[in-house]
Amino acid sequence: MQDRYKHYKEGLERILKPDKSFDMIRRRMKSKSGRSMTFYYIDGFTKDMVMQKMMEYFIKVETVEDL
């Protein structure tokens, strides 16, 4: 599963270029079960509280079935 995560993350990094665009926000986190996750969003298009609630929800997820 982590190999797929790495593959898709690298592809998104090439397309979105979060290091070169100050409007593209990237948040790296780990879930409760230790899985890596990365959120990408455009600054100003997403309410901070909405993103915070989404991140809190996904951090608590332990398996895909929990979604």
Biopython code that builds the backbone (N, CA, C, O; Angstrom):
import numpy as np
from Bio.PDB.StructureBuilder import StructureBuilder

atoms = [
    (1, "MET", "N", (0.818, -1.194, 0.000)),
    (1, "MET", "CA", (0.000, 0.000, 0.000)),
    (1, "MET", "C", (0.864, 1.260, 0.000)),
    (1, "MET", "O", (0.546, 2.224, -0.696)),
    (2, "GLN", "N", (1.956, 1.263, 0.776)),
    (2, "GLN", "CA", (2.825, 2.433, 0.836)),
    (2, "GLN", "C", (3.531, 2.685, -0.492)),
    (2, "GLN", "O", (3.861, 3.828, -0.809)),
    (3, "ASP", "N", (3.770, 1.617, -1.279)),
    (3, "ASP", "CA", (4.380, 1.801, -2.598)),
    (3, "ASP", "C", (3.442, 2.573, -3.518)),
    (3, "ASP", "O", (3.874, 3.443, -4.274)),
    (4, "ARG", "N", (2.151, 2.244, -3.446)),
    (4, "ARG", "CA", (1.167, 2.980, -4.257)),
    (4, "ARG", "C", (1.078, 4.419, -3.786)),
    (4, "ARG", "O", (1.007, 5.339, -4.602)),
    (5, "TYR", "N", (1.082, 4.619, -2.477)),
    (5, "TYR", "CA", (1.046, 5.976, -1.922)),
    (5, "TYR", "C", (2.221, 6.788, -2.457)),
    (5, "TYR", "O", (2.049, 7.918, -2.914)),
    (6, "LYS", "N", (3.412, 6.204, -2.395)),
    (6, "LYS", "CA", (4.619, 6.903, -2.869)),
    (6, "LYS", "C", (4.515, 7.224, -4.355)),
    (6, "LYS", "O", (4.871, 8.323, -4.781)),
    (7, "HIS", "N", (4.027, 6.266, -5.148)),
    (7, "HIS", "CA", (3.884, 6.457, -6.594)),
    (7, "HIS", "C", (2.919, 7.610, -6.894)),
    (7, "HIS", "O", (3.246, 8.500, -7.679)),
    (8, "TYR", "N", (1.742, 7.601, -6.276)),
    (8, "TYR", "CA", (0.759, 8.653, -6.531)),
    (8, "TYR", "C", (1.223, 10.002, -5.989)),
    (8, "TYR", "O", (0.982, 11.039, -6.609)),
    (9, "LYS", "N", (1.889, 9.990, -4.830)),
    (9, "LYS", "CA", (2.390, 11.235, -4.255)),
    (9, "LYS", "C", (3.425, 11.880, -5.173)),
    (9, "LYS", "O", (3.400, 13.093, -5.387)),
    (10, "GLU", "N", (4.325, 11.077, -5.711)),
    (10, "GLU", "CA", (5.339, 11.620, -6.629)),
    (10, "GLU", "C", (4.693, 12.207, -7.875)),
    (10, "GLU", "O", (5.122, 13.253, -8.363)),
    (11, "GLY", "N", (3.669, 11.547, -8.390)),
    (11, "GLY", "CA", (2.958, 12.064, -9.556)),
    (11, "GLY", "C", (2.266, 13.384, -9.252)),
    (11, "GLY", "O", (2.331, 14.319, -10.051)),
    (12, "LEU", "N", (1.609, 13.465, -8.109)),
    (12, "LEU", "CA", (0.943, 14.712, -7.731)),
    (12, "LEU", "C", (1.949, 15.828, -7.492)),
    (12, "LEU", "O", (1.683, 16.982, -7.828)),
    (13, "GLU", "N", (3.093, 15.501, -6.921)),
    (13, "GLU", "CA", (4.130, 16.514, -6.695)),
    (13, "GLU", "C", (4.617, 17.091, -8.022)),
    (13, "GLU", "O", (4.847, 18.296, -8.130)),
    (14, "ARG", "N", (4.776, 16.231, -9.036)),
    (14, "ARG", "CA", (5.218, 16.715, -10.359)),
    (14, "ARG", "C", (4.167, 17.618, -10.994)),
    (14, "ARG", "O", (4.506, 18.617, -11.628)),
    (15, "ILE", "N", (2.902, 17.271, -10.825)),
    (15, "ILE", "CA", (1.825, 18.041, -11.457)),
    (15, "ILE", "C", (1.532, 19.340, -10.687)),
    (15, "ILE", "O", (1.455, 20.415, -11.281)),
    (16, "LEU", "N", (1.371, 19.229, -9.369)),
    (16, "LEU", "CA", (0.940, 20.376, -8.567)),
    (16, "LEU", "C", (2.066, 21.319, -8.166)),
    (16, "LEU", "O", (1.829, 22.502, -7.922)),
    (17, "LYS", "N", (3.295, 20.800, -8.096)),
    (17, "LYS", "CA", (4.480, 21.595, -7.738)),
    (17, "LYS", "C", (4.270, 22.459, -6.485)),
    (17, "LYS", "O", (4.391, 23.683, -6.546)),
    (18, "PRO", "N", (3.953, 21.816, -5.348)),
    (18, "PRO", "CA", (3.691, 22.609, -4.135)),
    (18, "PRO", "C", (4.899, 23.371, -3.619)),
    (18, "PRO", "O", (4.727, 24.337, -2.875)),
    (19, "ASP", "N", (6.110, 22.977, -3.981)),
    (19, "ASP", "CA", (7.309, 23.705, -3.543)),
    (19, "ASP", "C", (7.515, 25.000, -4.322)),
    (19, "ASP", "O", (8.210, 25.904, -3.859)),
    (20, "LYS", "N", (6.912, 25.087, -5.499)),
    (20, "LYS", "CA", (7.111, 26.263, -6.351)),
    (20, "LYS", "C", (5.941, 27.239, -6.307)),
    (20, "LYS", "O", (6.087, 28.389, -6.722)),
    (21, "SER", "N", (4.795, 26.807, -5.816)),
    (21, "SER", "CA", (3.614, 27.661, -5.783)),
    (21, "SER", "C", (3.215, 27.939, -4.344)),
    (21, "SER", "O", (2.959, 27.011, -3.577)),
    (22, "PHE", "N", (3.162, 29.217, -3.973)),
    (22, "PHE", "CA", (2.785, 29.554, -2.604)),
    (22, "PHE", "C", (1.290, 29.370, -2.374)),
    (22, "PHE", "O", (0.847, 29.350, -1.226)),
    (23, "ASP", "N", (0.497, 29.233, -3.445)),
    (23, "ASP", "CA", (-0.944, 29.008, -3.313)),
    (23, "ASP", "C", (-1.298, 27.542, -3.094)),
    (23, "ASP", "O", (-2.380, 27.235, -2.591)),
    (24, "MET", "N", (-0.409, 26.645, -3.460)),
    (24, "MET", "CA", (-0.668, 25.214, -3.308)),
    (24, "MET", "C", (-0.153, 24.774, -1.932)),
    (24, "MET", "O", (1.044, 24.837, -1.651)),
    (25, "ILE", "N", (-1.069, 24.335, -1.098)),
    (25, "ILE", "CA", (-0.720, 23.915, 0.261)),
    (25, "ILE", "C", (-0.592, 22.396, 0.306)),
    (25, "ILE", "O", (-1.428, 21.674, -0.237)),
    (26, "ARG", "N", (0.457, 21.926, 0.958)),
    (26, "ARG", "CA", (0.662, 20.485, 1.136)),
    (26, "ARG", "C", (0.800, 20.222, 2.634)),
    (26, "ARG", "O", (1.617, 20.845, 3.312)),
    (27, "ARG", "N", (-0.006, 19.295, 3.139)),
    (27, "ARG", "CA", (0.068, 18.903, 4.544)),
    (27, "ARG", "C", (0.362, 17.412, 4.621)),
    (27, "ARG", "O", (-0.414, 16.592, 4.132)),
    (28, "ARG", "N", (1.477, 17.072, 5.232)),
    (28, "ARG", "CA", (1.852, 15.668, 5.409)),
    (28, "ARG", "C", (1.499, 15.251, 6.830)),
    (28, "ARG", "O", (1.777, 15.972, 7.788)),
    (29, "MET", "N", (0.881, 14.076, 6.956)),
    (29, "MET", "CA", (0.474, 13.581, 8.263)),
    (29, "MET", "C", (0.551, 12.068, 8.306)),
    (29, "MET", "O", (0.776, 11.409, 7.290)),
    (30, "LYS", "N", (0.361, 11.533, 9.495)),
    (30, "LYS", "CA", (0.253, 10.090, 9.685)),
    (30, "LYS", "C", (-1.074, 9.816, 10.367)),
    (30, "LYS", "O", (-1.504, 10.566, 11.244)),
    (31, "SER", "N", (-1.716, 8.735, 9.955)),
    (31, "SER", "CA", (-2.981, 8.351, 10.572)),
    (31, "SER", "C", (-2.714, 7.682, 11.907)),
    (31, "SER", "O", (-1.567, 7.420, 12.267)),
    (32, "LYS", "N", (-3.770, 7.412, 12.626)),
    (32, "LYS", "CA", (-3.678, 6.739, 13.918)),
    (32, "LYS", "C", (-2.992, 5.381, 13.786)),
    (32, "LYS", "O", (-2.306, 4.928, 14.703)),
    (33, "SER", "N", (-3.188, 4.739, 12.637)),
    (33, "SER", "CA", (-2.582, 3.421, 12.414)),
    (33, "SER", "C", (-1.155, 3.522, 11.864)),
    (33, "SER", "O", (-0.513, 2.497, 11.636)),
    (34, "GLY", "N", (-0.649, 4.747, 11.648)),
    (34, "GLY", "CA", (0.721, 4.928, 11.187)),
    (34, "GLY", "C", (0.874, 5.099, 9.692)),
    (34, "GLY", "O", (1.994, 5.219, 9.196)),
    (35, "ARG", "N", (-0.235, 5.114, 8.960)),
    (35, "ARG", "CA", (-0.158, 5.304, 7.501)),
    (35, "ARG", "C", (0.128, 6.761, 7.172)),
    (35, "ARG", "O", (-0.396, 7.675, 7.808)),
    (36, "SER", "N", (0.965, 6.955, 6.171)),
    (36, "SER", "CA", (1.285, 8.313, 5.709)),
    (36, "SER", "C", (0.157, 8.827, 4.832)),
    (36, "SER", "O", (-0.471, 8.074, 4.088)),
    (37, "MET", "N", (-0.084, 10.119, 4.936)),
    (37, "MET", "CA", (-1.076, 10.750, 4.062)),
    (37, "MET", "C", (-0.628, 12.169, 3.770)),
    (37, "MET", "O", (0.064, 12.802, 4.568)),
    (38, "THR", "N", (-1.034, 12.649, 2.616)),
    (38, "THR", "CA", (-0.710, 14.011, 2.208)),
    (38, "THR", "C", (-1.961, 14.672, 1.660)),
    (38, "THR", "O", (-2.647, 14.109, 0.807)),
    (39, "PHE", "N", (-2.253, 15.863, 2.149)),
    (39, "PHE", "CA", (-3.371, 16.656, 1.655)),
    (39, "PHE", "C", (-2.811, 17.775, 0.795)),
    (39, "PHE", "O", (-1.828, 18.418, 1.166)),
    (40, "TYR", "N", (-3.431, 18.008, -0.345)),
    (40, "TYR", "CA", (-3.087, 19.136, -1.213)),
    (40, "TYR", "C", (-4.345, 19.979, -1.378)),
    (40, "TYR", "O", (-5.427, 19.449, -1.631)),
    (41, "TYR", "N", (-4.200, 21.282, -1.236)),
    (41, "TYR", "CA", (-5.333, 22.164, -1.500)),
    (41, "TYR", "C", (-4.828, 23.557, -1.843)),
    (41, "TYR", "O", (-3.688, 23.916, -1.546)),
    (42, "ILE", "N", (-5.691, 24.323, -2.468)),
    (42, "ILE", "CA", (-5.330, 25.672, -2.898)),
    (42, "ILE", "C", (-5.693, 26.651, -1.788)),
    (42, "ILE", "O", (-6.836, 26.699, -1.336)),
    (43, "ASP", "N", (-4.720, 27.416, -1.363)),
    (43, "ASP", "CA", (-4.916, 28.404, -0.312)),
    (43, "ASP", "C", (-5.956, 29.424, -0.756)),
    (43, "ASP", "O", (-5.880, 29.952, -1.866)),
    (44, "GLY", "N", (-6.915, 29.698, 0.101)),
    (44, "GLY", "CA", (-7.952, 30.676, -0.210)),
    (44, "GLY", "C", (-9.201, 30.053, -0.810)),
    (44, "GLY", "O", (-10.259, 30.682, -0.794)),
    (45, "PHE", "N", (-9.116, 28.838, -1.340)),
    (45, "PHE", "CA", (-10.287, 28.165, -1.913)),
    (45, "PHE", "C", (-10.940, 27.227, -0.907)),
    (45, "PHE", "O", (-12.043, 26.728, -1.134)),
    (46, "THR", "N", (-10.257, 26.993, 0.200)),
    (46, "THR", "CA", (-10.751, 26.058, 1.204)),
    (46, "THR", "C", (-10.758, 26.748, 2.553)),
    (46, "THR", "O", (-9.766, 27.357, 2.953)),
    (47, "LYS", "N", (-11.861, 26.652, 3.242)),
    (47, "LYS", "CA", (-11.950, 27.224, 4.588)),
    (47, "LYS", "C", (-11.054, 26.424, 5.535)),
    (47, "LYS", "O", (-11.033, 25.194, 5.499)),
    (48, "ASP", "N", (-10.321, 27.136, 6.373)),
    (48, "ASP", "CA", (-9.394, 26.484, 7.299)),
    (48, "ASP", "C", (-10.105, 25.497, 8.222)),
    (48, "ASP", "O", (-9.597, 24.401, 8.458)),
    (49, "MET", "N", (-11.260, 25.865, 8.740)),
    (49, "MET", "CA", (-11.979, 24.981, 9.658)),
    (49, "MET", "C", (-12.449, 23.708, 8.965)),
    (49, "MET", "O", (-12.445, 22.636, 9.570)),
    (50, "VAL", "N", (-12.851, 23.817, 7.716)),
    (50, "VAL", "CA", (-13.291, 22.636, 6.964)),
    (50, "VAL", "C", (-12.116, 21.680, 6.770)),
    (50, "VAL", "O", (-12.256, 20.476, 6.983)),
    (51, "MET", "N", (-10.963, 22.205, 6.368)),
    (51, "MET", "CA", (-9.787, 21.352, 6.174)),
    (51, "MET", "C", (-9.346, 20.740, 7.492)),
    (51, "MET", "O", (-8.957, 19.572, 7.529)),
    (52, "GLN", "N", (-9.398, 21.496, 8.562)),
    (52, "GLN", "CA", (-9.006, 20.974, 9.862)),
    (52, "GLN", "C", (-9.911, 19.816, 10.272)),
    (52, "GLN", "O", (-9.423, 18.799, 10.764)),
    (53, "LYS", "N", (-11.214, 19.955, 10.079)),
    (53, "LYS", "CA", (-12.156, 18.877, 10.418)),
    (53, "LYS", "C", (-11.915, 17.645, 9.553)),
    (53, "LYS", "O", (-11.968, 16.520, 10.050)),
    (54, "MET", "N", (-11.651, 17.847, 8.265)),
    (54, "MET", "CA", (-11.365, 16.711, 7.385)),
    (54, "MET", "C", (-10.099, 15.993, 7.830)),
    (54, "MET", "O", (-10.071, 14.764, 7.886)),
    (55, "MET", "N", (-9.058, 16.744, 8.146)),
    (55, "MET", "CA", (-7.796, 16.144, 8.584)),
    (55, "MET", "C", (-7.986, 15.376, 9.891)),
    (55, "MET", "O", (-7.455, 14.277, 10.050)),
    (56, "GLU", "N", (-8.738, 15.952, 10.819)),
    (56, "GLU", "CA", (-9.005, 15.260, 12.085)),
    (56, "GLU", "C", (-9.714, 13.931, 11.828)),
    (56, "GLU", "O", (-9.389, 12.920, 12.450)),
    (57, "TYR", "N", (-10.672, 13.935, 10.920)),
    (57, "TYR", "CA", (-11.402, 12.713, 10.591)),
    (57, "TYR", "C", (-10.464, 11.658, 9.997)),
    (57, "TYR", "O", (-10.455, 10.514, 10.450)),
    (58, "PHE", "N", (-9.684, 12.033, 9.000)),
    (58, "PHE", "CA", (-8.820, 11.067, 8.323)),
    (58, "PHE", "C", (-7.697, 10.559, 9.222)),
    (58, "PHE", "O", (-7.262, 9.417, 9.069)),
    (59, "ILE", "N", (-7.221, 11.372, 10.148)),
    (59, "ILE", "CA", (-6.179, 10.919, 11.068)),
    (59, "ILE", "C", (-6.693, 9.780, 11.947)),
    (59, "ILE", "O", (-5.932, 8.879, 12.301)),
    (60, "LYS", "N", (-7.973, 9.814, 12.298)),
    (60, "LYS", "CA", (-8.564, 8.791, 13.163)),
    (60, "LYS", "C", (-8.827, 7.471, 12.448)),
    (60, "LYS", "O", (-8.976, 6.439, 13.103)),
    (61, "VAL", "N", (-8.887, 7.484, 11.121)),
    (61, "VAL", "CA", (-9.196, 6.278, 10.353)),
    (61, "VAL", "C", (-8.045, 5.281, 10.460)),
    (61, "VAL", "O", (-6.885, 5.627, 10.236)),
    (62, "GLU", "N", (-8.383, 4.039, 10.807)),
    (62, "GLU", "CA", (-7.359, 3.006, 10.939)),
    (62, "GLU", "C", (-7.270, 2.121, 9.707)),
    (62, "GLU", "O", (-6.180, 1.677, 9.349)),
    (63, "THR", "N", (-8.394, 1.856, 9.051)),
    (63, "THR", "CA", (-8.394, 1.018, 7.846)),
    (63, "THR", "C", (-9.294, 1.667, 6.803)),
    (63, "THR", "O", (-10.099, 2.541, 7.122)),
    (64, "VAL", "N", (-9.153, 1.237, 5.565)),
    (64, "VAL", "CA", (-9.977, 1.763, 4.480)),
    (64, "VAL", "C", (-11.453, 1.456, 4.746)),
    (64, "VAL", "O", (-12.329, 2.235, 4.372)),
    (65, "GLU", "N", (-11.722, 0.327, 5.387)),
    (65, "GLU", "CA", (-13.093, -0.053, 5.687)),
    (65, "GLU", "C", (-13.756, 0.926, 6.663)),
    (65, "GLU", "O", (-14.981, 1.039, 6.695)),
    (66, "ASP", "N", (-12.948, 1.629, 7.453)),
    (66, "ASP", "CA", (-13.496, 2.596, 8.412)),
    (66, "ASP", "C", (-14.039, 3.848, 7.739)),
    (66, "ASP", "O", (-14.758, 4.626, 8.366)),
    (67, "LEU", "N", (-13.706, 4.048, 6.477)),
    (67, "LEU", "CA", (-14.184, 5.232, 5.777)),
    (67, "LEU", "C", (-15.657, 5.077, 5.525)),
    (67, "LEU", "O", (-16.280, 5.964, 4.942)),
]
sb = StructureBuilder()
sb.init_structure("model")
sb.init_model(0)
sb.init_chain("A")
sb.init_seg("    ")
for serial, (resi, resn, name, xyz) in enumerate(atoms, 1):
    if name == "N":
        sb.init_residue(resn, " ", resi, " ")
    sb.init_atom(name, np.array(xyz, "f"), 0.0, 1.0, " ", f" {name:<3s}", serial, name[0])
structure = sb.get_structure()
